[in-house]
Amino acid sequence: MQEKKIKISLTDFIDFVNKTGSQKLTQVRKVKNRPEYEPFADFYKPLREKIQEIHKMDLSKEELDQILDTLTDDKKRTNYPEILEGYKRFWGRKKVKWFQPPYRNWKVGDLEIRINPELGLEYNGQFYVIKLFFKDEKTQRSQFDQILTLMEYQLRSKVNEPEIKFALLDIRKAKLYPQRGNSTELVPLLLGEAKSFIEIWKGIE
């Protein structure tokens, strides 16, 4: 009988990579035992889609605030304004133009990791493929480098413009982290972590 594919998000995987010891086991168990993905349970989904919609339709950043009028969830009403302000600070006076970002599933054995940056933006003569980071937590540049490495490793062949830069936007802080060069030196580490994830997954209930 063929093993069922293990499908996880890029965030799930990076969270696992940055755990140590028994925390890795806890992280895999949490991912394995949670309910199947449901759009209504995706906390940031409406915000991601609103940002994408505004750029696709070439609207102004003031249009972002419209989403606040649609919210009924108290946690979203509390968190979304800070995130929107962060994104508007990042946008600033840039004249941005949308292009469709690439995506891909990184397959390692029975594991599939979704690498799906949300934005493709051109501004100041530069093309950026951007992954949005929404979490309100302390992070290190090394964690972002792991995400950017996988974007470079898996998505470079899917873009036509050689000057496209992969980047991560810490949206609450309005800070963009572009990939440093086109380095993929972390790939062996991440490949090993992916194999470790599979073994732990198969070894727990």
C-alpha positions in Angstrom: 0.0 0.0 0.0 1.4 3.4 -1.0 2.2 5.8 1.8 0.0 8.9 1.9 1.7 12.1 1.1 2.6 14.4 4.0 1.6 17.9 2.9 2.6 20.8 5.0 3.1 24.6 4.7 6.5 26.3 4.4 5.8 27.9 7.8 5.1 24.5 9.4 8.5 23.3 8.1 10.5 26.3 9.2 8.9 26.1 12.6 10.2 22.5 12.8 13.7 23.3 11.6 14.1 25.9 14.3 13.0 23.6 17.1 15.5 21.6 19.1 15.4 18.3 20.8 12.0 17.0 21.9 10.5 20.3 20.6 10.8 18.8 17.1 8.7 15.8 18.1 6.1 18.2 19.6 6.0 20.3 16.5 5.4 17.3 14.2 2.8 15.9 16.5 1.0 19.2 16.5 1.0 19.4 12.7 -0.1 15.7 12.3 -3.0 15.8 14.7 -4.6 19.1 13.8 -7.8 19.2 11.7 -7.6 19.3 7.9 -7.2 22.8 6.4 -10.4 24.8 6.3 -10.4 28.3 4.7 -12.6 29.8 7.4 -10.0 28.7 10.0 -7.1 30.4 8.2 -6.6 33.5 10.4 -4.7 35.6 7.8 -6.5 34.4 4.6 -8.8 37.5 4.2 -5.9 39.8 4.7 -3.6 38.0 2.2 -6.3 38.0 -0.4 -7.2 41.7 0.2 -3.6 42.7 -0.3 -3.3 40.6 -3.5 -6.6 42.0 -4.8 -5.6 45.6 -4.4 -2.3 45.1 -6.2 -3.9 43.1 -9.0 -6.6 45.8 -9.5 -4.0 48.6 -9.2 -5.9 50.3 -6.4 -4.5 52.7 -3.7 -3.3 51.5 -0.3 -6.2 53.4 1.4 -8.4 50.6 0.0 -6.8 48.2 2.4 -8.9 49.6 5.3 -12.1 48.4 3.7 -11.4 44.9 5.1 -11.9 46.2 8.6 -15.5 46.9 8.0 -16.1 43.2 7.1 -14.6 41.7 10.3 -16.7 40.0 12.9 -14.0 38.0 14.7 -12.7 40.0 17.7 -9.1 38.6 17.3 -9.0 39.8 13.7 -10.4 43.2 14.7 -7.6 43.4 17.2 -4.7 42.2 15.0 -5.5 43.3 11.5 -5.1 47.1 12.0 -1.5 46.7 13.2 -0.7 44.5 10.2 -2.4 46.9 7.8 -0.5 49.8 9.1 2.8 47.8 8.8 1.9 47.0 5.2 1.1 50.6 4.4 4.4 51.8 5.9 6.2 49.3 3.6 4.2 50.4 0.6 4.9 54.1 1.4 5.1 56.2 -1.8 6.3 53.3 -4.0 4.6 53.0 -7.4 4.1 49.2 -7.5 3.0 47.0 -10.3 1.7 43.5 -9.8 3.0 40.3 -11.5 2.0 36.7 -10.7 4.4 35.1 -8.3 5.5 31.6 -8.9 4.8 28.7 -6.6 5.9 25.1 -6.2 5.7 22.1 -4.0 9.1 20.9 -2.7 9.0 17.1 -2.7 11.3 15.1 -0.5 10.2 11.5 -0.3 6.7 11.4 1.1 6.8 15.0 2.1 5.4 17.9 0.1 6.1 21.5 1.3 4.1 24.3 -0.2 6.4 27.2 -1.3 3.9 29.8 -2.2 4.9 33.5 -1.9 1.9 35.8 -2.0 3.2 38.8 -3.9 5.0 39.6 -7.1 5.7 43.4 -7.1 7.8 45.6 -9.4 8.9 49.0 -8.0 11.9 51.2 -8.3 13.0 49.2 -11.3 13.3 46.0 -9.4 11.2 42.8 -9.4 10.4 41.2 -6.0 8.7 37.8 -5.3 7.6 38.3 -1.7 6.6 35.9 1.1 4.5 37.6 3.8 5.4 37.0 7.5 2.5 37.8 9.7 3.5 36.4 13.1 3.9 38.7 16.1 7.0 37.0 17.5 10.7 37.5 17.8 12.6 36.0 14.9 16.2 35.8 13.7 17.5 36.6 10.3 18.6 33.0 10.0 15.0 31.8 10.0 14.2 34.1 7.1 17.3 32.9 5.3 15.9 29.4 5.4 12.7 30.5 3.8 14.5 32.5 1.2 16.9 29.6 0.4 13.9 27.3 -0.4 12.4 30.1 -2.5 15.6 30.5 -4.4 16.2 26.7 -4.7 12.7 25.8 -5.9 11.4 28.9 -7.7 14.4 30.4 -9.6 13.7 28.2 -12.6 10.1 29.3 -12.7 10.8 33.1 -13.2 11.7 34.6 -16.5 13.5 37.7 -15.3 17.0 36.9 -14.0 17.1 40.0 -11.9 14.0 39.0 -9.8 14.8 39.0 -6.1 13.2 36.7 -3.6 12.3 38.4 -0.4 10.4 38.1 2.9 8.3 40.9 4.4 8.0 41.1 8.2 4.7 42.8 7.7 4.2 44.1 11.2 7.6 45.8 11.2 7.3 46.9 7.6 10.8 45.4 7.0 11.8 43.6 3.8 14.5 41.0 3.8 15.8 40.2 0.3 17.7 37.1 -0.4 21.4 37.7 0.0 22.8 36.8 -3.4 21.5 33.6 -4.9 22.8 31.4 -2.2 21.4 27.9 -1.8 24.1 26.7 0.7 21.5 25.9 3.3 19.8 23.3 1.1 21.7 20.2 2.5 20.7 21.3 6.0 17.1 21.7 5.0 17.0 18.4 3.0 18.2 16.6 6.2 15.6 18.3 8.2 12.9 17.3 5.7 14.0 13.7 6.0 14.0 14.0 9.8 10.4 15.4 9.7 9.3 12.3 7.7 10.8 9.8 10.1 9.3 11.5 13.2 5.9 11.7 11.4 5.9 8.0 10.6 7.1 7.1 14.1 4.3 8.8 16.1 0.6 8.3 16.4 
